[in-house]
């Protein structure tokens, strides 16, 4: 029984590592596609949902308060784009 548990833990760890690598690759990309395929920049001017400050920089973290973003809206169609490096 412990062997099965070990395989489950190992499988979850490998899946988490794969998600982390994919998220890091997408975090370094210059744009993220929305579900309809429209490109959205990852660097630009953003408004923080926590402190409501406007800042220039990377979408994933507010440069003022350090809060992490979970999603952005598409610049073309307005659909919410979940940031791929955020855990569901």
Buried (B, 14 or more C-beta within 10 A) or exposed (E): EEEEEEEEEEEEEEEEEEBEEEBEEBBEEEEBEBEEEBBBEBEEEBEBEEEEEEBEBBBBBBEBEEEBBEEBEBBEEEEEBEBBBEEE
